[in-house]
Amino acid sequence: MGLTEWAYSLSESMLSEPLPRRWAHSLGVAKQARSLSPILGTDAELLEAAAVLHDIGYSPSIATTGFHPLDGARFLRDQEDADERVVRLVAHHSCALLEAEERGLRQELATEFELERPELVDALIVSDMTTTPDGEHTTPAARLEEIVQRYGPDTIVGRFIQRAAPEIYAANERVELRMASAAAAGAQPM
């Protein structure tokens, strides 16, 4: 079984029944990741696998700390012996270090899981932050607003996402520039 086939199968088995909306979101994030293949080169499959798995830590069967990037990455590393780069992307998706800080888990996350290449981190941020909870395409601004409204501005998630907004917008701009350059250059991978 290939990396993406395995990732889709695992994510579906852990999210589709207990959290169907989270599963729909994960499928949408994976679709967005696929759309970035012109700038991913040989890492396209890796990013798509990480995208479909990024929220696996919400699964009730593995949620232990309540911080889904850490729970998901630990599960993938310890129980699934997953590709190290996929694990790192899941651990650090969408500015997770900032949320870990809000939760008092920054040191744990930072010491257990190294950051992946910035270009891939950016691509996963954009894939996540341009996908609604129902898996539809959206803009980063609309997604950020939706998150703040859903959780509330003074909650851990609300505070974190507001702090992360400048980095999310910057990642989106970097990805858009890379996509434009790839289109202009005939889709040369990074």
MDTraj code that builds the backbone (N, CA, C; nanometers):
import mdtraj as md
import numpy as np

residues = "MET GLY LEU THR GLU TRP ALA TYR SER LEU SER GLU SER MET LEU SER GLU PRO LEU PRO ARG ARG TRP ALA HIS SER LEU GLY VAL ALA LYS GLN ALA ARG SER LEU SER PRO ILE LEU GLY THR ASP ALA GLU LEU LEU GLU ALA ALA ALA VAL LEU HIS ASP ILE GLY TYR SER PRO SER ILE ALA THR THR GLY PHE HIS PRO LEU ASP GLY ALA ARG PHE LEU ARG ASP GLN GLU ASP ALA ASP GLU ARG VAL VAL ARG LEU VAL ALA HIS HIS SER CYS ALA LEU LEU GLU ALA GLU GLU ARG GLY LEU ARG GLN GLU LEU ALA THR GLU PHE GLU LEU GLU ARG PRO GLU LEU VAL ASP ALA LEU ILE VAL SER ASP MET THR THR THR PRO ASP GLY GLU HIS THR THR PRO ALA ALA ARG LEU GLU GLU ILE VAL GLN ARG TYR GLY PRO ASP THR ILE VAL GLY ARG PHE ILE GLN ARG ALA ALA PRO GLU ILE TYR ALA ALA ASN GLU ARG VAL GLU LEU ARG MET ALA SER ALA ALA ALA ALA GLY ALA GLN PRO MET".split()
xyz = np.array([
    [0.0859, -0.1184, 0.0000],
    [0.0000, 0.0000, 0.0000],
    [0.0897, 0.1236, 0.0000],
    [0.0591, 0.2186, -0.0869],
    [0.1355, 0.3418, -0.0952],
    [0.1073, 0.4351, 0.0214],
    [0.1889, 0.5380, 0.0323],
    [0.1783, 0.6328, 0.1429],
    [0.0414, 0.7007, 0.1485],
    [-0.0060, 0.7520, 0.0370],
    [-0.1346, 0.8225, 0.0414],
    [-0.2501, 0.7260, 0.0647],
    [-0.2449, 0.6076, 0.0051],
    [-0.3523, 0.5094, 0.0273],
    [-0.3608, 0.4737, 0.1759],
    [-0.2448, 0.4486, 0.2360],
    [-0.2392, 0.4182, 0.3790],
    [-0.2959, 0.5339, 0.4608],
    [-0.2547, 0.6569, 0.4266],
    [-0.2974, 0.7750, 0.5025],
    [-0.4487, 0.7948, 0.4948],
    [-0.5051, 0.7828, 0.3757],
    [-0.6505, 0.7976, 0.3610],
    [-0.7239, 0.6899, 0.4401],
    [-0.6773, 0.5678, 0.4307],
    [-0.7417, 0.4564, 0.4998],
    [-0.7375, 0.4761, 0.6517],
    [-0.6228, 0.5137, 0.7039],
    [-0.6089, 0.5348, 0.8480],
    [-0.6951, 0.6516, 0.8947],
    [-0.6878, 0.7623, 0.8248],
    [-0.7652, 0.8799, 0.8636],
    [-0.9150, 0.8499, 0.8607],
    [-0.9593, 0.7834, 0.7556],
    [-1.1013, 0.7485, 0.7466],
    [-1.1427, 0.6585, 0.8632],
    [-1.0601, 0.5603, 0.8953],
    [-1.0960, 0.4666, 1.0024],
    [-1.1039, 0.5352, 1.1382],
    [-1.0318, 0.6445, 1.1552],
    [-1.0290, 0.7108, 1.2855],
    [-1.1207, 0.8314, 1.2958],
    [-1.1596, 0.8886, 1.1816],
    [-1.2384, 1.0116, 1.1854],
    [-1.3791, 0.9996, 1.1271],
    [-1.3993, 0.9151, 1.0271],
    [-1.5254, 0.9200, 0.9522],
    [-1.6489, 0.8927, 1.0375],
    [-1.6433, 0.7958, 1.1269],
    [-1.7619, 0.7661, 1.2083],
    [-1.7741, 0.8554, 1.3311],
    [-1.6676, 0.8683, 1.4133],
    [-1.6870, 0.9507, 1.5325],
    [-1.6927, 1.1003, 1.5018],
    [-1.6269, 1.1442, 1.3931],
    [-1.6165, 1.2868, 1.3619],
    [-1.6315, 1.3103, 1.2117],
    [-1.7530, 1.2885, 1.1569],
    [-1.7692, 1.2982, 1.0112],
    [-1.7363, 1.4355, 0.9533],
    [-1.7621, 1.5401, 1.0279],
    [-1.7289, 1.6740, 0.9776],
    [-1.5771, 1.6923, 0.9729],
    [-1.5066, 1.6423, 1.0713],
    [-1.3600, 1.6504, 1.0729],
    [-1.3027, 1.5684, 0.9570],
    [-1.3647, 1.4567, 0.9256],
    [-1.3238, 1.3739, 0.8121],
    [-1.3444, 1.4508, 0.6818],
    [-1.4584, 1.5166, 0.6673],
    [-1.4853, 1.5966, 0.5466],
    [-1.3805, 1.7075, 0.5324],
    [-1.3486, 1.7717, 0.6442],
    [-1.2453, 1.8761, 0.6422],
    [-1.1113, 1.8171, 0.5977],
    [-1.0749, 1.7027, 0.6526],
    [-0.9472, 1.6393, 0.6183],
    [-0.9394, 1.6054, 0.4697],
    [-1.0497, 1.5563, 0.4145],
    [-1.0540, 1.5288, 0.2699],
    [-1.0353, 1.6577, 0.1900],
    [-1.0983, 1.7652, 0.2348],
    [-1.0835, 1.8939, 0.1671],
    [-0.9415, 1.9472, 0.1741],
    [-0.8771, 1.9310, 0.2889],
    [-0.7385, 1.9760, 0.3050],
    [-0.6473, 1.8953, 0.2120],
    [-0.6725, 1.7653, 0.2019],
    [-0.5936, 1.6819, 0.1104],
    [-0.6130, 1.7265, -0.0348],
    [-0.7353, 1.7620, -0.0703],
    [-0.7622, 1.8111, -0.2062],
    [-0.6842, 1.9401, -0.2326],
    [-0.6837, 2.0287, -0.1346],
    [-0.6073, 2.1538, -0.1487],
    [-0.4586, 2.1225, -0.1637],
    [-0.4091, 2.0264, -0.0846],
    [-0.2681, 1.9887, -0.0942],
    [-0.2351, 1.9380, -0.2345],
    [-0.3233, 1.8564, -0.2908],
    [-0.3023, 1.8060, -0.4282],
    [-0.2939, 1.9211, -0.5276],
    [-0.3724, 2.0251, -0.5039],
    [-0.3728, 2.1384, -0.5973],
    [-0.2399, 2.2139, -0.5971],
    [-0.1587, 2.1908, -0.4942],
    [-0.0287, 2.2583, -0.4847],
    [0.0846, 2.1747, -0.5440],
    [0.0514, 2.0636, -0.6068],
    [0.1552, 1.9743, -0.6601],
    [0.2555, 2.0432, -0.7534],
    [0.2186, 2.1480, -0.8288],
    [0.3183, 2.2125, -0.9149],
    [0.4393, 2.2688, -0.8386],
    [0.4239, 2.2959, -0.7098],
    [0.5380, 2.3499, -0.6346],
    [0.5957, 2.2485, -0.5362],
    [0.5441, 2.1276, -0.5365],
    [0.5875, 2.0287, -0.4376],
    [0.6854, 1.9256, -0.4917],
    [0.6889, 1.9086, -0.6223],
    [0.7810, 1.8121, -0.6805],
    [0.7607, 1.6740, -0.6206],
    [0.8702, 1.6117, -0.5785],
    [0.8645, 1.4762, -0.5242],
    [0.7988, 1.4693, -0.3865],
    [0.7709, 1.5821, -0.3251],
    [0.7055, 1.5841, -0.1936],
    [0.5531, 1.5946, -0.2023],
    [0.4970, 1.5876, -0.3212],
    [0.3514, 1.6016, -0.3367],
    [0.2764, 1.4929, -0.2607],
    [0.3203, 1.3687, -0.2735],
    [0.2537, 1.2585, -0.2042],
    [0.2682, 1.2728, -0.0533],
    [0.3842, 1.3129, -0.0081],
    [0.4102, 1.3342, 0.1338],
    [0.3144, 1.4383, 0.1913],
    [0.3000, 1.5502, 0.1214],
    [0.2121, 1.6555, 0.1714],
    [0.0670, 1.6095, 0.1717],
    [0.0241, 1.5406, 0.0690],
    [-0.1141, 1.4937, 0.0654],
    [-0.1414, 1.3972, 0.1809],
    [-0.0470, 1.3092, 0.2094],
    [-0.0631, 1.2165, 0.3223],
    [-0.0733, 1.2932, 0.4538],
    [0.0142, 1.3897, 0.4735],
    [0.0091, 1.4704, 0.5966],
    [-0.1217, 1.5482, 0.6045],
    [-0.1683, 1.5970, 0.4913],
    [-0.2920, 1.6763, 0.4888],
    [-0.4119, 1.5936, 0.5331],
    [-0.4241, 1.4725, 0.4821],
    [-0.5401, 1.3909, 0.5187],
    [-0.5293, 1.3415, 0.6627],
    [-0.4075, 1.3382, 0.7159],
    [-0.3858, 1.2925, 0.8535],
    [-0.3751, 1.4063, 0.9550],
    [-0.3719, 1.5312, 0.9111],
    [-0.3357, 1.6412, 1.0017],
    [-0.4237, 1.6513, 1.1262],
    [-0.5498, 1.6145, 1.1173],
    [-0.6412, 1.6260, 1.2318],
    [-0.6723, 1.4923, 1.2989],
    [-0.5931, 1.3905, 1.2714],
    [-0.6190, 1.2581, 1.3279],
    [-0.6171, 1.2600, 1.4814],
    [-0.5441, 1.3533, 1.5388],
    [-0.5359, 1.3643, 1.6849],
    [-0.6665, 1.4008, 1.7530],
    [-0.7675, 1.4404, 1.6750],
    [-0.9010, 1.4649, 1.7315],
    [-0.9758, 1.3349, 1.7581],
    [-0.9305, 1.2253, 1.6997],
    [-1.0006, 1.0981, 1.7160],
    [-1.0116, 1.0638, 1.8648],
    [-1.1335, 1.0365, 1.9109],
    [-1.1505, 1.0043, 2.0528],
    [-1.0661, 0.8853, 2.0988],
    [-1.0321, 0.7969, 2.0074],
    [-0.9563, 0.6783, 2.0459],
    [-0.8099, 0.7079, 2.0783],
    [-0.7593, 0.8240, 2.0374],
    [-0.6183, 0.8558, 2.0648],
    [-0.5977, 0.9892, 2.1343],
    [-0.7014, 1.0712, 2.1477],
    [-0.6870, 1.2024, 2.2112],
    [-0.6516, 1.1837, 2.3587],
    [-0.5330, 1.2292, 2.3967],
    [-0.4911, 1.2170, 2.5368],
    [-0.4614, 1.3517, 2.6005],
    [-0.3875, 1.4383, 2.5300],
    [-0.3544, 1.5689, 2.5869],
    [-0.4626, 1.6719, 2.5589],
    [-0.5465, 1.6462, 2.4589],
    [-0.6435, 1.7456, 2.4155],
    [-0.5853, 1.8423, 2.3135],
    [-0.4611, 1.8235, 2.2775],
    [-0.3946, 1.9064, 2.1762],
    [-0.3692, 1.8168, 2.0564],
    [-0.4555, 1.8292, 1.9559],
    [-0.4578, 1.7312, 1.8472],
    [-0.3285, 1.7184, 1.7662],
    [-0.2501, 1.8249, 1.7416],
    [-0.1255, 1.8021, 1.6677],
    [-0.0294, 1.7089, 1.7427],
    [-0.0197, 1.7265, 1.8732],
    [0.0690, 1.6431, 1.9543],
    [0.0147, 1.5006, 1.9658],
    [-0.1144, 1.4877, 1.9933],
    [-0.1744, 1.3544, 2.0040],
    [-0.1637, 1.2789, 1.8721],
    [-0.1922, 1.3458, 1.7620],
    [-0.1848, 1.2810, 1.6311],
    [-0.0437, 1.2393, 1.5953],
    [0.0527, 1.3284, 1.6168],
    [0.1918, 1.2976, 1.5833],
    [0.2446, 1.1837, 1.6685],
    [0.2128, 1.1844, 1.7970],
    [0.2584, 1.0752, 1.8847],
    [0.1986, 0.9417, 1.8398],
    [0.0720, 0.9424, 1.8063],
    [0.0083, 0.8197, 1.7597],
    [0.0741, 0.7697, 1.6318],
    [0.0939, 0.8592, 1.5371],
    [0.1545, 0.8190, 1.4100],
    [0.2957, 0.7655, 1.4302],
    [0.3705, 0.8283, 1.5180],
    [0.5077, 0.7844, 1.5457],
    [0.5102, 0.6531, 1.6247],
    [0.4337, 0.6483, 1.7328],
    [0.4443, 0.5368, 1.8273],
    [0.3624, 0.4139, 1.7901],
    [0.2456, 0.4338, 1.7298],
    [0.1578, 0.3213, 1.6993],
    [0.1624, 0.2781, 1.5526],
    [0.1905, 0.3726, 1.4652],
    [0.1846, 0.3433, 1.3219],
    [0.3216, 0.3383, 1.2554],
    [0.4260, 0.3781, 1.3273],
    [0.5600, 0.3831, 1.2706],
    [0.5580, 0.4571, 1.1362],
    [0.4886, 0.5701, 1.1356],
    [0.4677, 0.6475, 1.0129],
    [0.5959, 0.7167, 0.9674],
    [0.5978, 0.7537, 0.8417],
    [0.7068, 0.8305, 0.7837],
    [0.7352, 0.9504, 0.8739],
    [0.8616, 0.9688, 0.9097],
    [0.9014, 1.0743, 1.0026],
    [0.8608, 1.2132, 0.9538],
    [0.8680, 1.2366, 0.8253],
    [0.8336, 1.3689, 0.7716],
    [0.6833, 1.3939, 0.7816],
    [0.6023, 1.2916, 0.7598],
    [0.4574, 1.3053, 0.7776],
    [0.4281, 1.3379, 0.9236],
    [0.4939, 1.2665, 1.0140],
    [0.4732, 1.2891, 1.1572],
    [0.5083, 1.4333, 1.1934],
    [0.6212, 1.4822, 1.1436],
    [0.6621, 1.6202, 1.1741],
    [0.5625, 1.7221, 1.1191],
    [0.5121, 1.6978, 0.9994],
    [0.4132, 1.7902, 0.9425],
    [0.2845, 1.7899, 1.0249],
    [0.2383, 1.6738, 1.0652],
    [0.1183, 1.6654, 1.1496],
    [0.1433, 1.7370, 1.2818],
    [0.2586, 1.7153, 1.3418],
    [0.2904, 1.7764, 1.4709],
    [0.2895, 1.9285, 1.4647],
    [0.3342, 1.9827, 1.3541],
    [0.3532, 2.1285, 1.3454],
    [0.2561, 2.1967, 1.2501],
    [0.1461, 2.1291, 1.2139],
    [0.0589, 2.1910, 1.1146],
    [-0.0079, 2.3180, 1.1675],
    [-0.0202, 2.4122, 1.0779],
    [-0.0947, 2.5370, 1.1023],
    [-0.0530, 2.6095, 1.2293],
    [0.0755, 2.6344, 1.2395],
    [0.1319, 2.7148, 1.3490],
    [0.1091, 2.6512, 1.4859],
    [0.1191, 2.5205, 1.4928],
    [0.0900, 2.4470, 1.6160],
    [0.1752, 2.4910, 1.7345],
    [0.2974, 2.5374, 1.7097],
    [0.3801, 2.5819, 1.8222],
    [0.3139, 2.6959, 1.8999],
    [0.2435, 2.7826, 1.8300],
    [0.1749, 2.8929, 1.8986],
    [0.0608, 2.8418, 1.9855],
    [-0.0145, 2.7450, 1.9338],
    [-0.1214, 2.6881, 2.0155],
    [-0.0633, 2.6078, 2.1314],
    [0.0462, 2.5367, 2.1059],
    [0.1117, 2.4605, 2.2125],
    [0.1547, 2.5539, 2.3253],
    [0.2014, 2.6705, 2.2886],
    [0.2404, 2.7706, 2.3886],
    [0.1211, 2.8095, 2.4754],
    [0.0060, 2.8327, 2.4117],
    [-0.1163, 2.8671, 2.4858],
    [-0.1560, 2.7563, 2.5828],
    [-0.1224, 2.6330, 2.5472],
    [-0.1616, 2.5169, 2.6274],
    [-0.0523, 2.4711, 2.7240],
    [0.0603, 2.5398, 2.7241],
    [0.1707, 2.4993, 2.8097],
    [0.2425, 2.3752, 2.7599],
    [0.2343, 2.3476, 2.6290],
    [0.2944, 2.2277, 2.5707],
    [0.4022, 2.2586, 2.4657],
    [0.4432, 2.3842, 2.4580],
    [0.5390, 2.4218, 2.3526],
    [0.6688, 2.3433, 2.3639],
    [0.7236, 2.3322, 2.4833],
    [0.8504, 2.2619, 2.5020],
    [0.8394, 2.1156, 2.4579],
    [0.7290, 2.0505, 2.4973],
    [0.7088, 1.9105, 2.4571],
    [0.7050, 1.8963, 2.3058],
    [0.6246, 1.9793, 2.2404],
    [0.6105, 1.9709, 2.0949],
    [0.7432, 2.0000, 2.0257],
    [0.8101, 2.1055, 2.0694],
    [0.9345, 2.1473, 2.0042],
    [1.0474, 2.0461, 2.0229],
    [1.0533, 1.9815, 2.1386],
    [1.1627, 1.8873, 2.1614],
    [1.1334, 1.7492, 2.1033],
    [1.0074, 1.7089, 2.0979],
    [0.9737, 1.5766, 2.0435],
    [0.9750, 1.5724, 1.8916],
    [0.9395, 1.6850, 1.8286],
    [0.9208, 1.6839, 1.6831],
    [0.9887, 1.8040, 1.6189],
    [1.0850, 1.7749, 1.5324],
    [1.1518, 1.8810, 1.4569],
    [1.0554, 1.9395, 1.3550],
    [1.0853, 2.0619, 1.3140],
    [1.0088, 2.1242, 1.2057],
    [1.0507, 2.0629, 1.0731],
    [0.9567, 2.0545, 0.9826],
    [0.9831, 2.0080, 0.8464],
    [1.0263, 2.1294, 0.7636],
    [1.0657, 2.1061, 0.6395],
    [1.1074, 2.2155, 0.5506],
    [1.0015, 2.3252, 0.5451],
    [1.0427, 2.4515, 0.5519],
    [0.9469, 2.5632, 0.5542],
    [0.8488, 2.5631, 0.4370],
    [0.8933, 2.5224, 0.3184],
    [0.8048, 2.5229, 0.2024],
    [0.6888, 2.4247, 0.2217],
    [0.7164, 2.3111, 0.2858],
    [0.6102, 2.2134, 0.3115],
    [0.5204, 2.2577, 0.4259],
    [0.5795, 2.3186, 0.5271],
    [0.4997, 2.3735, 0.6380],
    [0.4023, 2.4775, 0.5827],
    [0.4529, 2.5659, 0.4978],
    [0.3664, 2.6670, 0.4353],
    [0.2536, 2.6020, 0.3562],
    [0.2876, 2.5019, 0.2773],
    [0.1869, 2.4365, 0.1925],
    [0.0773, 2.3712, 0.2767],
    [0.1136, 2.3117, 0.3899],
    [0.0121, 2.2509, 0.4760],
    [-0.0713, 2.3570, 0.5466],
    [-0.0088, 2.4663, 0.5879],
    [-0.0850, 2.5775, 0.6467],
    [-0.1906, 2.6243, 0.5476],
    [-0.1489, 2.6480, 0.4246],
    [-0.2412, 2.6992, 0.3230],
    [-0.3508, 2.5971, 0.2937],
    [-0.3156, 2.4715, 0.2843],
    [-0.4160, 2.3679, 0.2581],
    [-0.5214, 2.3654, 0.3683],
    [-0.4790, 2.3758, 0.4928],
    [-0.5708, 2.3749, 0.6072],
    [-0.6507, 2.5044, 0.6153],
    [-0.5851, 2.6158, 0.5960],
    [-0.6497, 2.7460, 0.6158],
    [-0.7265, 2.7958, 0.4940],
    [-0.7373, 2.7118, 0.3906],
    [-0.8237, 2.7448, 0.2769],
    [-0.9328, 2.6392, 0.2618],
    [-0.9596, 2.5660, 0.3704],
    [-1.0612, 2.4611, 0.3701],
    [-1.1550, 2.4801, 0.4884],
    [-1.2835, 2.4831, 0.4608],
    [-1.3838, 2.4997, 0.5670],
    [-1.3950, 2.3715, 0.6503],
    [-1.4648, 2.3782, 0.7635],
    [-1.4870, 2.2570, 0.8420],
    [-1.5625, 2.1488, 0.7648],
    [-1.6349, 2.1869, 0.6605],
    [-1.7094, 2.0911, 0.5791],
    [-1.6330, 2.0457, 0.4553],
    [-1.5086, 2.0904, 0.4412],
    [-1.4249, 2.0454, 0.3305],
    [-1.4309, 2.1297, 0.2053],
    [-1.4976, 2.2430, 0.2116],
    [-1.5081, 2.3310, 0.0944],
    [-1.3924, 2.4307, 0.0918],
    [-1.3638, 2.4830, -0.0276],
    [-1.2583, 2.5834, -0.0429],
    [-1.3046, 2.7168, 0.0152],
    [-1.2131, 2.7897, 0.0772],
    [-1.2407, 2.9217, 0.1328],
    [-1.1135, 3.0046, 0.1276],
    [-1.1195, 3.1235, 0.1796],
    [-1.0015, 3.2098, 0.1878],
    [-0.9439, 3.2019, 0.3290],
    [-0.8158, 3.2347, 0.3451],
    [-0.7604, 3.2370, 0.4806],
    [-0.8359, 3.3330, 0.5735],
    [-0.8741, 3.4496, 0.5232],
    [-0.9449, 3.5457, 0.6080],
    [-1.0782, 3.4893, 0.6560],
    [-1.1533, 3.4272, 0.5663],
    [-1.2824, 3.3695, 0.6049],
    [-1.2627, 3.2533, 0.7017],
    [-1.1597, 3.1736, 0.6796],
    [-1.1327, 3.0598, 0.7675],
    [-1.0946, 3.1064, 0.9075],
    [-1.0089, 3.2063, 0.9156],
    [-0.9695, 3.2592, 1.0457],
    [-1.0896, 3.3162, 1.1204],
    [-1.1738, 3.3900, 1.0496],
    [-1.2943, 3.4462, 1.1108],
    [-1.3857, 3.3348, 1.1608],
    [-1.4013, 3.2300, 1.0810],
    [-1.4870, 3.1175, 1.1202],
    [-1.4339, 3.0508, 1.2467],
    [-1.3031, 3.0324, 1.2563],
    [-1.2435, 2.9679, 1.3738],
    [-1.2665, 3.0526, 1.4988],
    [-1.2427, 3.1820, 1.4877],
    [-1.2632, 3.2706, 1.6032],
    [-1.4093, 3.2695, 1.6455],
    [-1.5016, 3.2728, 1.5499],
    [-1.6441, 3.2700, 1.5841],
    [-1.6849, 3.1364, 1.6456],
    [-1.6321, 3.0274, 1.5928],
    [-1.6701, 2.8952, 1.6426],
    [-1.6201, 2.8723, 1.7852],
    [-1.4958, 2.9109, 1.8128],
    [-1.4372, 2.8847, 1.9437],
    [-1.4531, 3.0003, 2.0421],
    [-1.4648, 3.1225, 1.9889],
    [-1.4692, 3.2413, 2.0732],
    [-1.3319, 3.3060, 2.0796],
    [-1.3266, 3.4401, 2.0802],
    [-1.1985, 3.5105, 2.0729],
    [-1.1115, 3.4953, 2.1977],
    [-1.1703, 3.4634, 2.3103],
    [-1.0941, 3.4557, 2.4348],
    [-1.0639, 3.3135, 2.4796],
    [-1.0881, 3.2157, 2.3932],
    [-1.0550, 3.0764, 2.4241],
    [-0.9104, 3.0497, 2.3823],
    [-0.8584, 2.9349, 2.4199],
    [-0.7223, 2.8980, 2.3792],
    [-0.7098, 2.9008, 2.2277],
    [-0.8038, 2.8373, 2.1589],
    [-0.7971, 2.8316, 2.0128],
    [-0.8181, 2.9708, 1.9533],
    [-0.9113, 3.0470, 2.0070],
    [-0.9359, 3.1819, 1.9573],
    [-0.8141, 3.2722, 1.9712],
    [-0.7504, 3.2671, 2.0869],
    [-0.6296, 3.3497, 2.1089],
    [-0.5163, 3.3046, 2.0169],
    [-0.4972, 3.1722, 2.0090],
    [-0.3895, 3.1193, 1.9265],
    [-0.4069, 3.1587, 1.7800],
    [-0.5269, 3.1407, 1.7258],
    [-0.5459, 3.1652, 1.5830],
    [-0.5315, 3.3133, 1.5499],
    [-0.5688, 3.3988, 1.6431],
    [-0.5485, 3.5426, 1.6211],
    [-0.3994, 3.5769, 1.6215],
    [-0.3233, 3.5126, 1.7087],
    [-0.1775, 3.5328, 1.7105],
    [-0.1136, 3.4758, 1.5849],
    [-0.1677, 3.3654, 1.5346],
    [-0.1109, 3.2982, 1.4174],
    [-0.1473, 3.3666, 1.2859],
    [-0.2476, 3.4523, 1.2866],
    [-0.2971, 3.5122, 1.1618],
    [-0.1876, 3.5731, 1.0744],
    [-0.0953, 3.6538, 1.1293],
    [0.0080, 3.7103, 1.0405],
    [0.0924, 3.6028, 0.9710],
    [0.1255, 3.4952, 1.0415],
    [0.2044, 3.3876, 0.9797],
    [0.1218, 3.3110, 0.8767],
    [-0.0062, 3.2938, 0.9036],
    [-0.0936, 3.2251, 0.8080],
    [-0.1040, 3.3065, 0.6787],
    [-0.1237, 3.4374, 0.6931],
    [-0.1297, 3.5225, 0.5736],
    [0.0040, 3.5229, 0.4990],
    [0.1148, 3.5253, 0.5734],
    [0.2472, 3.5243, 0.5098],
    [0.2709, 3.3922, 0.4362],
    [0.2318, 3.2816, 0.4975],
    [0.2464, 3.1506, 0.4320],
    [0.1644, 3.1469, 0.3043],
    [0.0425, 3.1989, 0.3106],
    [-0.0431, 3.2015, 0.1922],
    [0.0217, 3.2830, 0.0803],
    [0.0795, 3.3966, 0.1169],
    [0.1444, 3.4809, 0.0166],
    [0.2654, 3.4089, -0.0444],
    [0.3442, 3.3419, 0.0388],
    [0.4613, 3.2694, -0.0135],
    [0.4185, 3.1571, -0.1078],
    [0.3138, 3.0844, -0.0711],
    [0.2658, 2.9758, -0.1567],
    [0.2108, 3.0317, -0.2880],
    [0.1340, 3.1391, -0.2809],
    [0.0812, 3.1998, -0.4036],
    [0.1943, 3.2451, -0.4959],
    [0.2991, 3.3031, -0.4382],
    [0.4135, 3.3462, -0.5202],
    [0.4830, 3.2261, -0.5842],
    [0.5004, 3.1180, -0.5088],
    [0.5627, 2.9980, -0.5650],
    [0.4760, 2.9380, -0.6751],
    [0.3454, 2.9366, -0.6546],
    [0.2552, 2.8834, -0.7574],
    [0.2621, 2.9687, -0.8839],
    [0.2648, 3.1003, -0.8675],
    [0.2734, 3.1897, -0.9835],
    [0.4060, 3.1697, -1.0566],
    [0.5150, 3.1555, -0.9801],
    [0.6460, 3.1323, -1.0426],
    [0.6486, 2.9991, -1.1155],
    [0.5890, 2.8957, -1.0552],
    [0.5858, 2.7649, -1.1193],
    [0.5060, 2.7688, -1.2493],
    [0.3944, 2.8410, -1.2455],
    [0.3124, 2.8536, -1.3670],
    [0.3900, 2.9280, -1.4755],
    [0.4613, 3.0323, -1.4359],
    [0.5370, 3.1114, -1.5321],
    [0.6558, 3.0323, -1.5873],
    [0.7133, 2.9448, -1.5063],
    [0.8319, 2.8693, -1.5474],
    [0.7960, 2.7337, -1.6061],
    [0.6682, 2.7067, -1.6233],
    [0.6295, 2.5769, -1.6775],
    [0.6241, 2.4678, -1.5733],
    [0.5862, 2.5041, -1.4499],
    [0.5654, 2.4080, -1.3394],
    [0.6929, 2.3338, -1.2994],
    [0.8013, 2.4052, -1.2827],
    [0.9248, 2.3438, -1.2309],
    [0.9090, 2.3227, -1.0798],
    [0.9340, 2.2020, -1.0290],
    [0.9195, 2.1778, -0.8840],
    [1.0236, 2.2543, -0.8035],
    [0.9922, 2.2755, -0.6752],
    [1.0843, 2.3491, -0.5896],
    [1.2025, 2.2673, -0.5491],
])
top = md.Topology()
chain = top.add_chain()
for i, resn in enumerate(residues, 1):
    res = top.add_residue(resn, chain, resSeq=i)
    for name in ("N", "CA", "C"):
        top.add_atom(name, md.element.get_by_symbol(name[0]), res)
traj = md.Trajectory(xyz[None], top)
